[in-house]
Amino acid sequence: MDKRTAIIEAAIAVFAEKGVEKATVSDIVKRAGIAQGTYYLYFPSRLAVMGGIAERVAERMLQHLHAQLDGLPPAQQLDQLAGAIFAVVEQQHQMVALLYSGMTQTDEMRRWEAIYAPLYDWLQQLLEQAHAEGAIAPDVQPRQAARVLIGAIEAAAEQVHLYAATSAEDAQAHRAELERFIRAGLGRR
């Protein structure tokens, strides 16, 4: 594991253990097993590491999507997209919650679109394939639709797994309604 990754992983653990407000750079470097000066080679402040944590969340989401959806026809991938993202948010809910509490306190929020670019690009390509196969309406704009879909699905998953104590039954109903909405928006039956 390279030093930047070690810092990010240590920061995730320290923030989860101590909270964003109480965690220090000293705590992070101790957990990472590096010198304090090394931390500042990669991140200019205590909370600047939040961008790195956001990168990890996006990477893990993309890895999960590949693992769950690669090899399926585009239409089937689109049908299973919300479920796959819901699963990632559920798995990473603690990391996502600490990420939001820290990102809002930094300039790292300005990097959000760049951090999510690989995820958007992956979905845009999927939508382009679905478009070419006639699996979505011809007026769907894949580039914009990719961003809208990721935002809508992630927000809905966070409503279920982060912001409220949602029963499994309500979570399933919430996701089913989102999937119906996505199908209609993409012009799928």
N, C-alpha and C positions, 0 to 999 in steps of 0.2 A: 504494500500500500504506500503510495507516495505521500509526502508530507502534507500537501493541501487536503487530500482525502482524509488523512488521519486527523487533521484539525477539524474538518467538517463533521466527521463521525464523533469525535470527542465533544464538539460543541452540541451536537444533538443530544448526546447522553447527559451532559452537564446541564443544559437548559431544561431538559425533561426532569432531571433530579432536583435542581435548585430553583427553577423558574427563570424567566428571562431577566427580570429585574435584579435578582440576587447573584446570578452567575457572573464570574469575573474571567478575564483573560488568563489570569493565573490558574484558575480552576481548569480551564480548557487545555492549556499547555501541559499541565501536570497529567491530565487524563491522556493526552496525545503522546506524552513522553518526549517532548521537544523543548527547546529553549524559548523563552518569551520573545526574544528578538526574531526568531523564526516565524512566529505567528504574524508579526507585522510585515514580514516580507510578502505575505499572501493577502492579508486583510488589514486595512488601515485603522480599524476600530473594533471594539468588542462586538458590535452588532453588524458590522459589514459582512460577517460570516453568514448572515441570513440569506444572502444571495446564493452562496454555496449550498446551503440547506435547500433552498428552492430548486436549485439545479438537481440535487439528489432526488427530491420528490418527483420532479418531471422525468428524470431518468428512470426511476423505478416504475412510474406509470407507463412509460413507453415500453420498457422491458416486459411488463405484465401484459400490455396490449398485444405485443408481438407473440408472447407465449400463448395467449388465449385465442388470438384471432388469425394469426398467419396461417395460410393454407386454405382458409375458408373462402368461398365466393364473396365478392364485395357486398352483395345484398345481405348475406348472412352476417358478415362482419359488422355492417351497420346495425342490424337487428340486435346484435350482442354487445355493441359498444357501450351503452349505458350500464349494463350489468357489470362489464369489466371495469369501468371507471368507478362504479359504486364499490366494488370489491377492493380496489386499491385505496380509496379514501377510507374505507372501513379499516383496512390493515394499517394504514399510516395516520389514523386520526389524531394521535397524540403529536406526531411530528408536524402535521398540517396545522394543528391548533397553535403550537408554539411558533411556527413559522409566521402565521398571521399576526401574532402578538408582537413579534420582533420586526417584521418587515415594515409595518406601518410606522415604526420609529426611525427608519433609515431612508436614505435615498435609493436603496436597493429596489424599491417598488417600481422605479423608473425602468429597471431592467427586466421587468416581468415578461414583456412580450418577447424579448430576446431569449430569455431562459426557456420559454415555452415554444420557441420557434421549431425545434425538432418534432415536437408533438403535433403542432399545427401542420407542419410539412407532411408528416405521415398521414394525417387525416385528409389533407387536401389531395394527396395522391390516391387515397382510397376513394374519395368522392369523385375524382376524375375517372377512375376505373368504372365506378358505378354509373357515372354519366355516360361513358362510352358504351356500356352494356345496356343502356336504357333502363337501368334499375332505379333511377331518380328522375325527377322532372327536368326537362331540358332547360328551364330558366333558372335552376339552382346554380349559384356562383360558388364553385368549390373552395376558392381561397377564403372568401368571407364566411361561407357556411361552416368551414372547419373551425374558425375562431368562435362563432356563435355556438356551435355544438359543444365544444370543449367547455366554454364558459357556462352554458346552461346545465350540462350534465354535472360538472364539478360543483356548481352552486347547489343543485338539487341534492347531490350526495352529501355535501357539507351540512345542509339543512337536516338531513336524516341522521348523520353520524357525528356531527360536531355540536350543533346548536341546540338540540332538543333531545329529550329522552323519548325516542320513538320506538314503539313496539315493532316487532318483526313484521306483523301483519300490516301496520301502517306504512312501514318502510317499503314493503312489496307493492302496496297500492300506489304509493308516491312514485316509485320507479315505473310501474306499469303506465301510469298517466303520462309520465315524461316520455316513455317510449312511444305511446300513441301520438303524442304531440310531435315528436321527431319524425315519425313516419309520415304524418300529415304534412309537416313542413317540407319534407324532401319529396313529396308527391308520390309516396309509396302507399300501397294498400295494406 
